[in-house]
């Protein structure tokens, strides 16, 4: 039985040139035509704000802007007198299965929230806690002698790693804060923005406010192998 003769398909010249252009562009970018046929639908939702959390105040953070509080950041005055002041900046999830990236410090039995640098990749490889975590705890006396605990003591523009349950799926995000220790017997925090990734379980870069972070901070080979870009966290904690 004879095989049917092959028939060559002649493409229109304009379409042929367009395909060549796509192939060249894809090669230059290090991606294939298959990747071009399936573009990422990742999107970062960013909210700009500037809210100072003074002593005794709280901030209700609605990460996905659905009208419900996802996390609460509190600046508590635990004790105060003429001689000393004890203040604690903490955060806790308000919705079930929401969580905050932190570490349990076995030396002082406290759960301390990480203070990430800009460009850290927040994702499933960190540990998250679904209960209250400490950002900073400060004891000051009237002579300006201070003792503190936490990674957030005196930091500027660092990032709180967040895991948010949206319609039963985990979305990663961040909140940018600065913590001011310049005033005696005071502890103040300023929230200047927050964001989350719309694709469930997809990491997000701290400080990134638009588009997708799929190709940032890692090579295509590393992404194919499932590796993540290294994240950085401020390594400073005192003793309470």
mmCIF file of the C-alpha atoms, coordinates in Angstrom:
data_MODEL
# 
_entry.id   MODEL 
# 
loop_
_atom_site.group_PDB 
_atom_site.id 
_atom_site.type_symbol 
_atom_site.label_atom_id 
_atom_site.label_alt_id 
_atom_site.label_comp_id 
_atom_site.label_asym_id 
_atom_site.label_entity_id 
_atom_site.label_seq_id 
_atom_site.pdbx_PDB_ins_code 
_atom_site.Cartn_x 
_atom_site.Cartn_y 
_atom_site.Cartn_z 
_atom_site.occupancy 
_atom_site.B_iso_or_equiv 
_atom_site.pdbx_formal_charge 
_atom_site.auth_seq_id 
_atom_site.auth_comp_id 
_atom_site.auth_asym_id 
_atom_site.auth_atom_id 
_atom_site.pdbx_PDB_model_num 
ATOM 1   C CA . UNK A 1 1   ? 0.000   0.000  0.000  1.00 0.00 ? 1   UNK A CA 1 
ATOM 2   C CA . UNK A 1 2   ? 1.450   3.266  -1.061 1.00 0.00 ? 2   UNK A CA 1 
ATOM 3   C CA . UNK A 1 3   ? 1.724   6.111  1.415  1.00 0.00 ? 3   UNK A CA 1 
ATOM 4   C CA . UNK A 1 4   ? -0.091  9.282  0.411  1.00 0.00 ? 4   UNK A CA 1 
ATOM 5   C CA . UNK A 1 5   ? 2.145   11.841 -1.171 1.00 0.00 ? 5   UNK A CA 1 
ATOM 6   C CA . UNK A 1 6   ? 3.203   14.711 1.103  1.00 0.00 ? 6   UNK A CA 1 
ATOM 7   C CA . UNK A 1 7   ? 1.836   18.092 0.181  1.00 0.00 ? 7   UNK A CA 1 
ATOM 8   C CA . UNK A 1 8   ? 3.914   21.111 1.118  1.00 0.00 ? 8   UNK A CA 1 
ATOM 9   C CA . UNK A 1 9   ? 1.989   23.934 2.748  1.00 0.00 ? 9   UNK A CA 1 
ATOM 10  C CA . UNK A 1 10  ? 2.791   27.365 1.431  1.00 0.00 ? 10  UNK A CA 1 
ATOM 11  C CA . UNK A 1 11  ? 2.275   30.083 4.037  1.00 0.00 ? 11  UNK A CA 1 
ATOM 12  C CA . UNK A 1 12  ? 1.486   33.641 3.023  1.00 0.00 ? 12  UNK A CA 1 
ATOM 13  C CA . UNK A 1 13  ? 4.639   35.745 2.990  1.00 0.00 ? 13  UNK A CA 1 
ATOM 14  C CA . UNK A 1 14  ? 3.302   38.155 5.653  1.00 0.00 ? 14  UNK A CA 1 
ATOM 15  C CA . UNK A 1 15  ? 2.462   35.315 8.058  1.00 0.00 ? 15  UNK A CA 1 
ATOM 16  C CA . UNK A 1 16  ? 5.825   33.653 7.389  1.00 0.00 ? 16  UNK A CA 1 
ATOM 17  C CA . UNK A 1 17  ? 7.664   36.873 8.272  1.00 0.00 ? 17  UNK A CA 1 
ATOM 18  C CA . UNK A 1 18  ? 5.576   37.332 11.419 1.00 0.00 ? 18  UNK A CA 1 
ATOM 19  C CA . UNK A 1 19  ? 6.365   33.821 12.653 1.00 0.00 ? 19  UNK A CA 1 
ATOM 20  C CA . UNK A 1 20  ? 10.056  34.404 12.001 1.00 0.00 ? 20  UNK A CA 1 
ATOM 21  C CA . UNK A 1 21  ? 9.888   37.610 14.018 1.00 0.00 ? 21  UNK A CA 1 
ATOM 22  C CA . UNK A 1 22  ? 8.193   35.822 16.920 1.00 0.00 ? 22  UNK A CA 1 
ATOM 23  C CA . UNK A 1 23  ? 10.790  33.054 16.849 1.00 0.00 ? 23  UNK A CA 1 
ATOM 24  C CA . UNK A 1 24  ? 13.670  35.527 16.892 1.00 0.00 ? 24  UNK A CA 1 
ATOM 25  C CA . UNK A 1 25  ? 12.121  37.486 19.755 1.00 0.00 ? 25  UNK A CA 1 
ATOM 26  C CA . UNK A 1 26  ? 11.514  34.314 21.731 1.00 0.00 ? 26  UNK A CA 1 
ATOM 27  C CA . UNK A 1 27  ? 15.077  33.121 21.198 1.00 0.00 ? 27  UNK A CA 1 
ATOM 28  C CA . UNK A 1 28  ? 16.478  36.445 22.346 1.00 0.00 ? 28  UNK A CA 1 
ATOM 29  C CA . UNK A 1 29  ? 14.367  36.310 25.486 1.00 0.00 ? 29  UNK A CA 1 
ATOM 30  C CA . UNK A 1 30  ? 15.328  32.703 26.194 1.00 0.00 ? 30  UNK A CA 1 
ATOM 31  C CA . UNK A 1 31  ? 11.790  31.364 25.947 1.00 0.00 ? 31  UNK A CA 1 
ATOM 32  C CA . UNK A 1 32  ? 10.085  29.047 23.466 1.00 0.00 ? 32  UNK A CA 1 
ATOM 33  C CA . UNK A 1 33  ? 7.050   29.510 21.242 1.00 0.00 ? 33  UNK A CA 1 
ATOM 34  C CA . UNK A 1 34  ? 5.226   27.138 23.568 1.00 0.00 ? 34  UNK A CA 1 
ATOM 35  C CA . UNK A 1 35  ? 5.729   29.600 26.396 1.00 0.00 ? 35  UNK A CA 1 
ATOM 36  C CA . UNK A 1 36  ? 4.455   32.419 24.206 1.00 0.00 ? 36  UNK A CA 1 
ATOM 37  C CA . UNK A 1 37  ? 1.303   30.444 23.501 1.00 0.00 ? 37  UNK A CA 1 
ATOM 38  C CA . UNK A 1 38  ? 0.538   30.256 27.231 1.00 0.00 ? 38  UNK A CA 1 
ATOM 39  C CA . UNK A 1 39  ? 1.218   33.678 28.753 1.00 0.00 ? 39  UNK A CA 1 
ATOM 40  C CA . UNK A 1 40  ? 1.142   34.010 32.518 1.00 0.00 ? 40  UNK A CA 1 
ATOM 41  C CA . UNK A 1 41  ? -1.997  35.511 33.998 1.00 0.00 ? 41  UNK A CA 1 
ATOM 42  C CA . UNK A 1 42  ? -0.217  36.542 37.189 1.00 0.00 ? 42  UNK A CA 1 
ATOM 43  C CA . UNK A 1 43  ? -1.155  39.911 38.561 1.00 0.00 ? 43  UNK A CA 1 
ATOM 44  C CA . UNK A 1 44  ? -0.087  41.807 41.634 1.00 0.00 ? 44  UNK A CA 1 
ATOM 45  C CA . UNK A 1 45  ? -2.713  43.880 43.420 1.00 0.00 ? 45  UNK A CA 1 
ATOM 46  C CA . UNK A 1 46  ? -1.006  46.748 45.247 1.00 0.00 ? 46  UNK A CA 1 
ATOM 47  C CA . UNK A 1 47  ? -2.507  49.233 47.692 1.00 0.00 ? 47  UNK A CA 1 
ATOM 48  C CA . UNK A 1 48  ? -0.633  52.417 48.526 1.00 0.00 ? 48  UNK A CA 1 
ATOM 49  C CA . UNK A 1 49  ? -1.223  53.901 51.943 1.00 0.00 ? 49  UNK A CA 1 
ATOM 50  C CA . UNK A 1 50  ? 0.451   55.962 54.643 1.00 0.00 ? 50  UNK A CA 1 
ATOM 51  C CA . UNK A 1 51  ? -0.911  55.181 58.075 1.00 0.00 ? 51  UNK A CA 1 
ATOM 52  C CA . UNK A 1 52  ? 0.882   55.860 61.347 1.00 0.00 ? 52  UNK A CA 1 
ATOM 53  C CA . UNK A 1 53  ? 0.074   53.412 64.144 1.00 0.00 ? 53  UNK A CA 1 
ATOM 54  C CA . UNK A 1 54  ? 0.649   55.404 67.290 1.00 0.00 ? 54  UNK A CA 1 
ATOM 55  C CA . UNK A 1 55  ? 0.703   54.134 70.895 1.00 0.00 ? 55  UNK A CA 1 
ATOM 56  C CA . UNK A 1 56  ? -2.517  52.304 71.710 1.00 0.00 ? 56  UNK A CA 1 
ATOM 57  C CA . UNK A 1 57  ? -3.641  52.261 68.063 1.00 0.00 ? 57  UNK A CA 1 
ATOM 58  C CA . UNK A 1 58  ? -4.341  49.495 65.556 1.00 0.00 ? 58  UNK A CA 1 
ATOM 59  C CA . UNK A 1 59  ? -4.384  49.140 61.783 1.00 0.00 ? 59  UNK A CA 1 
ATOM 60  C CA . UNK A 1 60  ? -6.917  46.921 60.004 1.00 0.00 ? 60  UNK A CA 1 
ATOM 61  C CA . UNK A 1 61  ? -5.248  45.525 56.887 1.00 0.00 ? 61  UNK A CA 1 
ATOM 62  C CA . UNK A 1 62  ? -7.576  44.393 54.088 1.00 0.00 ? 62  UNK A CA 1 
ATOM 63  C CA . UNK A 1 63  ? -5.026  42.712 51.819 1.00 0.00 ? 63  UNK A CA 1 
ATOM 64  C CA . UNK A 1 64  ? -7.337  41.737 48.945 1.00 0.00 ? 64  UNK A CA 1 
ATOM 65  C CA . UNK A 1 65  ? -9.663  44.764 49.303 1.00 0.00 ? 65  UNK A CA 1 
ATOM 66  C CA . UNK A 1 66  ? -12.855 42.772 49.783 1.00 0.00 ? 66  UNK A CA 1 
ATOM 67  C CA . UNK A 1 67  ? -14.071 44.880 52.703 1.00 0.00 ? 67  UNK A CA 1 
ATOM 68  C CA . UNK A 1 68  ? -12.942 42.363 55.358 1.00 0.00 ? 68  UNK A CA 1 
ATOM 69  C CA . UNK A 1 69  ? -9.986  42.744 57.685 1.00 0.00 ? 69  UNK A CA 1 
ATOM 70  C CA . UNK A 1 70  ? -7.350  40.094 56.938 1.00 0.00 ? 70  UNK A CA 1 
ATOM 71  C CA . UNK A 1 71  ? -4.718  41.132 59.498 1.00 0.00 ? 71  UNK A CA 1 
ATOM 72  C CA . UNK A 1 72  ? -4.529  43.514 62.461 1.00 0.00 ? 72  UNK A CA 1 
ATOM 73  C CA . UNK A 1 73  ? -1.329  45.335 63.440 1.00 0.00 ? 73  UNK A CA 1 
ATOM 74  C CA . UNK A 1 74  ? -1.443  46.628 67.011 1.00 0.00 ? 74  UNK A CA 1 
ATOM 75  C CA . UNK A 1 75  ? 0.752   49.017 68.972 1.00 0.00 ? 75  UNK A CA 1 
ATOM 76  C CA . UNK A 1 76  ? -0.020  48.044 72.557 1.00 0.00 ? 76  UNK A CA 1 
ATOM 77  C CA . UNK A 1 77  ? 0.930   49.928 75.701 1.00 0.00 ? 77  UNK A CA 1 
ATOM 78  C CA . UNK A 1 78  ? 1.398   46.959 78.024 1.00 0.00 ? 78  UNK A CA 1 
ATOM 79  C CA . UNK A 1 79  ? 2.563   48.972 81.033 1.00 0.00 ? 79  UNK A CA 1 
ATOM 80  C CA . UNK A 1 80  ? 3.479   52.554 81.723 1.00 0.00 ? 80  UNK A CA 1 
ATOM 81  C CA . UNK A 1 81  ? 4.515   54.615 84.738 1.00 0.00 ? 81  UNK A CA 1 
ATOM 82  C CA . UNK A 1 82  ? 6.711   57.545 85.664 1.00 0.00 ? 82  UNK A CA 1 
ATOM 83  C CA . UNK A 1 83  ? 9.702   55.234 85.584 1.00 0.00 ? 83  UNK A CA 1 
ATOM 84  C CA . UNK A 1 84  ? 9.312   52.979 82.582 1.00 0.00 ? 84  UNK A CA 1 
ATOM 85  C CA . UNK A 1 85  ? 7.212   52.111 79.557 1.00 0.00 ? 85  UNK A CA 1 
ATOM 86  C CA . UNK A 1 86  ? 6.642   48.721 77.961 1.00 0.00 ? 86  UNK A CA 1 
ATOM 87  C CA . UNK A 1 87  ? 5.249   48.686 74.428 1.00 0.00 ? 87  UNK A CA 1 
ATOM 88  C CA . UNK A 1 88  ? 4.714   45.905 71.942 1.00 0.00 ? 88  UNK A CA 1 
ATOM 89  C CA . UNK A 1 89  ? 4.034   46.023 68.206 1.00 0.00 ? 89  UNK A CA 1 
ATOM 90  C CA . UNK A 1 90  ? 2.308   42.842 67.095 1.00 0.00 ? 90  UNK A CA 1 
ATOM 91  C CA . UNK A 1 91  ? 0.279   41.437 64.227 1.00 0.00 ? 91  UNK A CA 1 
ATOM 92  C CA . UNK A 1 92  ? -2.285  38.690 63.986 1.00 0.00 ? 92  UNK A CA 1 
ATOM 93  C CA . UNK A 1 93  ? -4.511  37.143 61.301 1.00 0.00 ? 93  UNK A CA 1 
ATOM 94  C CA . UNK A 1 94  ? -8.220  37.918 61.505 1.00 0.00 ? 94  UNK A CA 1 
ATOM 95  C CA . UNK A 1 95  ? -9.466  35.289 59.038 1.00 0.00 ? 95  UNK A CA 1 
ATOM 96  C CA . UNK A 1 96  ? -9.110  31.534 59.397 1.00 0.00 ? 96  UNK A CA 1 
ATOM 97  C CA . UNK A 1 97  ? -6.113  30.068 57.535 1.00 0.00 ? 97  UNK A CA 1 
ATOM 98  C CA . UNK A 1 98  ? -4.467  33.484 57.155 1.00 0.00 ? 98  UNK A CA 1 
ATOM 99  C CA . UNK A 1 99  ? -0.918  33.493 58.519 1.00 0.00 ? 99  UNK A CA 1 
ATOM 100 C CA . UNK A 1 100 ? 2.236   35.587 58.990 1.00 0.00 ? 100 UNK A CA 1 
ATOM 101 C CA . UNK A 1 101 ? 5.819   34.563 58.240 1.00 0.00 ? 101 UNK A CA 1 
ATOM 102 C CA . UNK A 1 102 ? 7.673   34.239 61.534 1.00 0.00 ? 102 UNK A CA 1 
ATOM 103 C CA . UNK A 1 103 ? 9.983   32.074 63.622 1.00 0.00 ? 103 UNK A CA 1 
ATOM 104 C CA . UNK A 1 104 ? 9.482   30.666 67.102 1.00 0.00 ? 104 UNK A CA 1 
ATOM 105 C CA . UNK A 1 105 ? 12.398  31.754 69.270 1.00 0.00 ? 105 UNK A CA 1 
ATOM 106 C CA . UNK A 1 106 ? 13.075  28.891 71.677 1.00 0.00 ? 106 UNK A CA 1 
ATOM 107 C CA . UNK A 1 107 ? 15.346  30.995 73.900 1.00 0.00 ? 107 UNK A CA 1 
ATOM 108 C CA . UNK A 1 108 ? 12.587  33.382 74.958 1.00 0.00 ? 108 UNK A CA 1 
ATOM 109 C CA . UNK A 1 109 ? 9.503   31.413 73.839 1.00 0.00 ? 109 UNK A CA 1 
ATOM 110 C CA . UNK A 1 110 ? 8.277   34.202 71.567 1.00 0.00 ? 110 UNK A CA 1 
ATOM 111 C CA . UNK A 1 111 ? 7.070   34.057 67.967 1.00 0.00 ? 111 UNK A CA 1 
ATOM 112 C CA . UNK A 1 112 ? 8.911   36.796 66.062 1.00 0.00 ? 112 UNK A CA 1 
ATOM 113 C CA . UNK A 1 113 ? 7.773   38.110 62.685 1.00 0.00 ? 113 UNK A CA 1 
ATOM 114 C CA . UNK A 1 114 ? 10.428  38.308 59.989 1.00 0.00 ? 114 UNK A CA 1 
ATOM 115 C CA . UNK A 1 115 ? 11.439  41.737 58.633 1.00 0.00 ? 115 UNK A CA 1 
ATOM 116 C CA . UNK A 1 116 ? 12.240  41.021 54.976 1.00 0.00 ? 116 UNK A CA 1 
ATOM 117 C CA . UNK A 1 117 ? 14.392  43.239 52.761 1.00 0.00 ? 117 UNK A CA 1 
ATOM 118 C CA . UNK A 1 118 ? 13.122  44.488 49.415 1.00 0.00 ? 118 UNK A CA 1 
ATOM 119 C CA . UNK A 1 119 ? 13.321  41.814 46.715 1.00 0.00 ? 119 UNK A CA 1 
ATOM 120 C CA . UNK A 1 120 ? 12.746  38.818 48.997 1.00 0.00 ? 120 UNK A CA 1 
ATOM 121 C CA . UNK A 1 121 ? 10.547  36.089 47.541 1.00 0.00 ? 121 UNK A CA 1 
ATOM 122 C CA . UNK A 1 122 ? 7.570   35.354 49.779 1.00 0.00 ? 122 UNK A CA 1 
ATOM 123 C CA . UNK A 1 123 ? 6.221   31.867 49.162 1.00 0.00 ? 123 UNK A CA 1 
ATOM 124 C CA . UNK A 1 124 ? 5.510   28.395 50.549 1.00 0.00 ? 124 UNK A CA 1 
ATOM 125 C CA . UNK A 1 125 ? 9.091   27.712 51.663 1.00 0.00 ? 125 UNK A CA 1 
ATOM 126 C CA . UNK A 1 126 ? 8.784   29.895 54.802 1.00 0.00 ? 126 UNK A CA 1 
ATOM 127 C CA . UNK A 1 127 ? 7.034   29.014 58.033 1.00 0.00 ? 127 UNK A CA 1 
ATOM 128 C CA . UNK A 1 128 ? 3.787   30.837 58.771 1.00 0.00 ? 128 UNK A CA 1 
ATOM 129 C CA . UNK A 1 129 ? 1.851   31.243 61.985 1.00 0.00 ? 129 UNK A CA 1 
ATOM 130 C CA . UNK A 1 130 ? -1.909  31.663 62.246 1.00 0.00 ? 130 UNK A CA 1 
ATOM 131 C CA . UNK A 1 131 ? -1.717  33.416 65.609 1.00 0.00 ? 131 UNK A CA 1 
ATOM 132 C CA . UNK A 1 132 ? -0.313  36.649 67.032 1.00 0.00 ? 132 UNK A CA 1 
ATOM 133 C CA . UNK A 1 133 ? 3.342   37.350 66.296 1.00 0.00 ? 133 UNK A CA 1 
ATOM 134 C CA . UNK A 1 134 ? 5.668   40.012 67.703 1.00 0.00 ? 134 UNK A CA 1 
ATOM 135 C CA . UNK A 1 135 ? 7.232   42.602 65.426 1.00 0.00 ? 135 UNK A CA 1 
ATOM 136 C CA . UNK A 1 136 ? 8.937   44.619 68.171 1.00 0.00 ? 136 UNK A CA 1 
ATOM 137 C CA . UNK A 1 137 ? 8.800   44.782 71.941 1.00 0.00 ? 137 UNK A CA 1 
ATOM 138 C CA . UNK A 1 138 ? 10.427  47.704 73.728 1.00 0.00 ? 138 UNK A CA 1 
ATOM 139 C CA . UNK A 1 139 ? 11.021  48.533 77.388 1.00 0.00 ? 139 UNK A CA 1 
ATOM 140 C CA . UNK A 1 140 ? 12.280  52.049 78.089 1.00 0.00 ? 140 UNK A CA 1 
ATOM 141 C CA . UNK A 1 141 ? 12.905  53.925 81.326 1.00 0.00 ? 141 UNK A CA 1 
ATOM 142 C CA . UNK A 1 142 ? 12.871  57.655 81.956 1.00 0.00 ? 142 UNK A CA 1 
ATOM 143 C CA . UNK A 1 143 ? 16.653  57.752 81.492 1.00 0.00 ? 143 UNK A CA 1 
ATOM 144 C CA . UNK A 1 144 ? 16.238  56.454 77.919 1.00 0.00 ? 144 UNK A CA 1 
ATOM 145 C CA . UNK A 1 145 ? 17.683  53.066 78.774 1.00 0.00 ? 145 UNK A CA 1 
ATOM 146 C CA . UNK A 1 146 ? 16.068  50.553 76.456 1.00 0.00 ? 146 UNK A CA 1 
ATOM 147 C CA . UNK A 1 147 ? 15.728  46.817 76.049 1.00 0.00 ? 147 UNK A CA 1 
ATOM 148 C CA . UNK A 1 148 ? 14.071  45.300 73.046 1.00 0.00 ? 148 UNK A CA 1 
ATOM 149 C CA . UNK A 1 149 ? 12.986  42.157 71.283 1.00 0.00 ? 149 UNK A CA 1 
ATOM 150 C CA . UNK A 1 150 ? 12.197  41.445 67.629 1.00 0.00 ? 150 UNK A CA 1 
ATOM 151 C CA . UNK A 1 151 ? 13.450  41.895 64.079 1.00 0.00 ? 151 UNK A CA 1 
ATOM 152 C CA . UNK A 1 152 ? 11.532  45.159 63.573 1.00 0.00 ? 152 UNK A CA 1 
ATOM 153 C CA . UNK A 1 153 ? 13.297  47.374 66.108 1.00 0.00 ? 153 UNK A CA 1 
ATOM 154 C CA . UNK A 1 154 ? 14.064  50.640 64.316 1.00 0.00 ? 154 UNK A CA 1 
ATOM 155 C CA . UNK A 1 155 ? 13.769  49.320 60.751 1.00 0.00 ? 155 UNK A CA 1 
ATOM 156 C CA . UNK A 1 156 ? 12.711  51.388 57.735 1.00 0.00 ? 156 UNK A CA 1 
ATOM 157 C CA . UNK A 1 157 ? 10.764  50.091 54.724 1.00 0.00 ? 157 UNK A CA 1 
ATOM 158 C CA . UNK A 1 158 ? 10.908  46.393 55.525 1.00 0.00 ? 158 UNK A CA 1 
ATOM 159 C CA . UNK A 1 159 ? 8.310   43.800 54.659 1.00 0.00 ? 159 UNK A CA 1 
ATOM 160 C CA . UNK A 1 160 ? 5.964   41.541 56.578 1.00 0.00 ? 160 UNK A CA 1 
ATOM 161 C CA . UNK A 1 161 ? 5.394   38.210 54.777 1.00 0.00 ? 161 UNK A CA 1 
ATOM 162 C CA . UNK A 1 162 ? 1.709   37.283 54.550 1.00 0.00 ? 162 UNK A CA 1 
ATOM 163 C CA . UNK A 1 163 ? -0.298  34.215 53.509 1.00 0.00 ? 163 UNK A CA 1 
ATOM 164 C CA . UNK A 1 164 ? -3.939  35.014 52.828 1.00 0.00 ? 164 UNK A CA 1 
ATOM 165 C CA . UNK A 1 165 ? -6.833  32.594 52.362 1.00 0.00 ? 165 UNK A CA 1 
ATOM 166 C CA . UNK A 1 166 ? -8.926  33.812 49.406 1.00 0.00 ? 166 UNK A CA 1 
ATOM 167 C CA . UNK A 1 167 ? -11.824 31.557 48.399 1.00 0.00 ? 167 UNK A CA 1 
ATOM 168 C CA . UNK A 1 168 ? -10.158 28.601 50.064 1.00 0.00 ? 168 UNK A CA 1 
ATOM 169 C CA . UNK A 1 169 ? -6.778  29.035 48.369 1.00 0.00 ? 169 UNK A CA 1 
ATOM 170 C CA . UNK A 1 170 ? -3.517  30.514 49.663 1.00 0.00 ? 170 UNK A CA 1 
ATOM 171 C CA . UNK A 1 171 ? -2.270  33.760 48.147 1.00 0.00 ? 171 UNK A CA 1 
ATOM 172 C CA . UNK A 1 172 ? 1.057   35.285 49.203 1.00 0.00 ? 172 UNK A CA 1 
ATOM 173 C CA . UNK A 1 173 ? 1.571   38.956 49.903 1.00 0.00 ? 173 UNK A CA 1 
ATOM 174 C CA . UNK A 1 174 ? 3.458   41.552 51.895 1.00 0.00 ? 174 UNK A CA 1 
ATOM 175 C CA . UNK A 1 175 ? 2.979   44.709 53.936 1.00 0.00 ? 175 UNK A CA 1 
ATOM 176 C CA . UNK A 1 176 ? 5.652   47.435 54.045 1.00 0.00 ? 176 UNK A CA 1 
ATOM 177 C CA . UNK A 1 177 ? 6.317   49.062 57.422 1.00 0.00 ? 177 UNK A CA 1 
ATOM 178 C CA . UNK A 1 178 ? 8.775   51.273 59.222 1.00 0.00 ? 178 UNK A CA 1 
ATOM 179 C CA . UNK A 1 179 ? 9.207   51.252 63.006 1.00 0.00 ? 179 UNK A CA 1 
ATOM 180 C CA . UNK A 1 180 ? 10.346  54.452 64.717 1.00 0.00 ? 180 UNK A CA 1 
ATOM 181 C CA . UNK A 1 181 ? 12.252  54.356 68.011 1.00 0.00 ? 181 UNK A CA 1 
ATOM 182 C CA . UNK A 1 182 ? 13.401  57.981 67.995 1.00 0.00 ? 182 UNK A CA 1 
ATOM 183 C CA . UNK A 1 183 ? 10.988  59.243 70.659 1.00 0.00 ? 183 UNK A CA 1 
ATOM 184 C CA . UNK A 1 184 ? 11.703  58.274 74.292 1.00 0.00 ? 184 UNK A CA 1 
ATOM 185 C CA . UNK A 1 185 ? 9.185   55.889 75.848 1.00 0.00 ? 185 UNK A CA 1 
ATOM 186 C CA . UNK A 1 186 ? 7.453   55.552 72.485 1.00 0.00 ? 186 UNK A CA 1 
ATOM 187 C CA . UNK A 1 187 ? 7.100   52.974 69.751 1.00 0.00 ? 187 UNK A CA 1 
ATOM 188 C CA . UNK A 1 188 ? 5.445   53.913 66.466 1.00 0.00 ? 188 UNK A CA 1 
ATOM 189 C CA . UNK A 1 189 ? 4.948   52.133 63.161 1.00 0.00 ? 189 UNK A CA 1 
ATOM 190 C CA . UNK A 1 190 ? 4.005   53.408 59.705 1.00 0.00 ? 190 UNK A CA 1 
ATOM 191 C CA . UNK A 1 191 ? 2.350   51.244 57.059 1.00 0.00 ? 191 UNK A CA 1 
ATOM 192 C CA . UNK A 1 192 ? 3.147   52.533 53.559 1.00 0.00 ? 192 UNK A CA 1 
ATOM 193 C CA . UNK A 1 193 ? 1.711   49.837 51.287 1.00 0.00 ? 193 UNK A CA 1 
ATOM 194 C CA . UNK A 1 194 ? 0.752   46.214 50.796 1.00 0.00 ? 194 UNK A CA 1 
ATOM 195 C CA . UNK A 1 195 ? 0.260   43.789 47.913 1.00 0.00 ? 195 UNK A CA 1 
ATOM 196 C CA . UNK A 1 196 ? -0.691  40.222 47.052 1.00 0.00 ? 196 UNK A CA 1 
ATOM 197 C CA . UNK A 1 197 ? -0.383  37.820 44.120 1.00 0.00 ? 197 UNK A CA 1 
ATOM 198 C CA . UNK A 1 198 ? -3.648  36.841 42.418 1.00 0.00 ? 198 UNK A CA 1 
ATOM 199 C CA . UNK A 1 199 ? -2.468  33.346 41.454 1.00 0.00 ? 199 UNK A CA 1 
ATOM 200 C CA . UNK A 1 200 ? -2.809  30.876 44.362 1.00 0.00 ? 200 UNK A CA 1 
ATOM 201 C CA . UNK A 1 201 ? 0.434   29.469 45.814 1.00 0.00 ? 201 UNK A CA 1 
ATOM 202 C CA . UNK A 1 202 ? 2.568   31.707 43.576 1.00 0.00 ? 202 UNK A CA 1 
ATOM 203 C CA . UNK A 1 203 ? 5.432   33.568 45.318 1.00 0.00 ? 203 UNK A CA 1 
ATOM 204 C CA . UNK A 1 204 ? 5.601   37.342 45.283 1.00 0.00 ? 204 UNK A CA 1 
ATOM 205 C CA . UNK A 1 205 ? 8.623   39.638 45.529 1.00 0.00 ? 205 UNK A CA 1 
ATOM 206 C CA . UNK A 1 206 ? 8.601   42.140 48.364 1.00 0.00 ? 206 UNK A CA 1 
ATOM 207 C CA . UNK A 1 207 ? 8.372   45.681 47.009 1.00 0.00 ? 207 UNK A CA 1 
ATOM 208 C CA . UNK A 1 208 ? 7.049   44.641 43.600 1.00 0.00 ? 208 UNK A CA 1 
ATOM 209 C CA . UNK A 1 209 ? 3.793   46.444 42.874 1.00 0.00 ? 209 UNK A CA 1 
ATOM 210 C CA . UNK A 1 210 ? 2.861   45.592 39.283 1.00 0.00 ? 210 UNK A CA 1 
ATOM 211 C CA . UNK A 1 211 ? 2.904   42.715 36.819 1.00 0.00 ? 211 UNK A CA 1 
ATOM 212 C CA . UNK A 1 212 ? 4.318   39.257 37.343 1.00 0.00 ? 212 UNK A CA 1 
ATOM 213 C CA . UNK A 1 213 ? 7.521   38.316 39.149 1.00 0.00 ? 213 UNK A CA 1 
ATOM 214 C CA . UNK A 1 214 ? 7.775   34.975 37.337 1.00 0.00 ? 214 UNK A CA 1 
ATOM 215 C CA . UNK A 1 215 ? 11.124  35.695 35.661 1.00 0.00 ? 215 UNK A CA 1 
ATOM 216 C CA . UNK A 1 216 ? 12.675  38.029 38.216 1.00 0.00 ? 216 UNK A CA 1 
ATOM 217 C CA . UNK A 1 217 ? 15.458  36.911 40.512 1.00 0.00 ? 217 UNK A CA 1 
ATOM 218 C CA . UNK A 1 218 ? 15.933  33.474 38.918 1.00 0.00 ? 218 UNK A CA 1 
ATOM 219 C CA . UNK A 1 219 ? 17.038  31.963 35.617 1.00 0.00 ? 219 UNK A CA 1 
ATOM 220 C CA . UNK A 1 220 ? 14.647  29.992 33.426 1.00 0.00 ? 220 UNK A CA 1 
ATOM 221 C CA . UNK A 1 221 ? 16.598  26.861 34.295 1.00 0.00 ? 221 UNK A CA 1 
ATOM 222 C CA . UNK A 1 222 ? 16.172  27.488 38.003 1.00 0.00 ? 222 UNK A CA 1 
ATOM 223 C CA . UNK A 1 223 ? 12.465  28.137 37.559 1.00 0.00 ? 223 UNK A CA 1 
ATOM 224 C CA . UNK A 1 224 ? 12.071  24.928 35.573 1.00 0.00 ? 224 UNK A CA 1 
ATOM 225 C CA . UNK A 1 225 ? 13.782  23.037 38.384 1.00 0.00 ? 225 UNK A CA 1 
ATOM 226 C CA . UNK A 1 226 ? 11.419  24.609 40.913 1.00 0.00 ? 226 UNK A CA 1 
ATOM 227 C CA . UNK A 1 227 ? 14.037  26.596 42.786 1.00 0.00 ? 227 UNK A CA 1 
ATOM 228 C CA . UNK A 1 228 ? 13.341  29.980 44.325 1.00 0.00 ? 228 UNK A CA 1 
ATOM 229 C CA . UNK A 1 229 ? 15.382  33.120 44.381 1.00 0.00 ? 229 UNK A CA 1 
ATOM 230 C CA . UNK A 1 230 ? 17.090  33.654 47.726 1.00 0.00 ? 230 UNK A CA 1 
ATOM 231 C CA . UNK A 1 231 ? 15.200  35.806 50.202 1.00 0.00 ? 231 UNK A CA 1 
ATOM 232 C CA . UNK A 1 232 ? 16.717  38.045 52.826 1.00 0.00 ? 232 UNK A CA 1 
ATOM 233 C CA . UNK A 1 233 ? 15.481  38.846 56.286 1.00 0.00 ? 233 UNK A CA 1 
ATOM 234 C CA . UNK A 1 234 ? 16.787  41.353 58.791 1.00 0.00 ? 234 UNK A CA 1 
ATOM 235 C CA . UNK A 1 235 ? 18.711  39.371 61.397 1.00 0.00 ? 235 UNK A CA 1 
ATOM 236 C CA . UNK A 1 236 ? 18.336  41.416 64.537 1.00 0.00 ? 236 UNK A CA 1 
ATOM 237 C CA . UNK A 1 237 ? 16.628  40.395 67.745 1.00 0.00 ? 237 UNK A CA 1 
ATOM 238 C CA . UNK A 1 238 ? 17.253  41.421 71.306 1.00 0.00 ? 238 UNK A CA 1 
ATOM 239 C CA . UNK A 1 239 ? 16.216  39.977 74.623 1.00 0.00 ? 239 UNK A CA 1 
ATOM 240 C CA . UNK A 1 240 ? 13.121  40.991 76.469 1.00 0.00 ? 240 UNK A CA 1 
# 
